[in-house]
Amino acid sequence: MADLDGAAEKSASRKRADARRNEQTLLDAAAAAFLASGVDAPVRDIAARAGVGVGTIYRHFPTRADLVVAVYRHQVEACAEAGPALLAGSDSPYAALARWIDLFVDFLVTKHGLAEALQSDDAAFQSLHAYFLDRLVPVCTRLLEAAAAAGEIRPEVHAYELMRGVGNLCIGAGRDPRYDARRLVGLLIAGLRPAREQ
């Protein structure tokens, strides 16, 4: 009997892992579709990108708002999880910070496709801004503190103001080919260095 219980637990665990993988695939496909076509991208296009049927998407995300919120949270989580990994695997805290800011720019540029949806009155969207700040400001703070402790950046930089500045530089990215937000963000990050290193 114990063998049957153990087999059932393994089978259930494998199904949960498969379901999580399928959901991740759907979220990645939806994010790519939103980036290419906006949040009104047809569900059939998202399903085709994910290699699943339309019904599978509706089973996971009954409404478009559910899908938009899930994509947003998925992207926030990926950005949040990248911070500690970059800090652990980079040559210096400054290099980790610069790479994380680059990922943050990618997130912001992708998120601009979600901006109109996030402005709606839908209750599903109301807590997302606080979620974004709660998850990402501490990650940026940790990266800034590590770089400051290593003497690689000025110590008076605060995460919220840096993230806000980067966000402002990303407004309009992709709409005007003469505007390179990423280059300007790079100049901003280089400007964090102490005067002697610039």
Summary of the structure (lengths in Angstrom):
residues: 198
radius of gyration: 20.0
end to end distance: 69.3
largest distance: 71.2
contacts: 564
relative contact order: 0.10
helix: 76%
strand: 0%
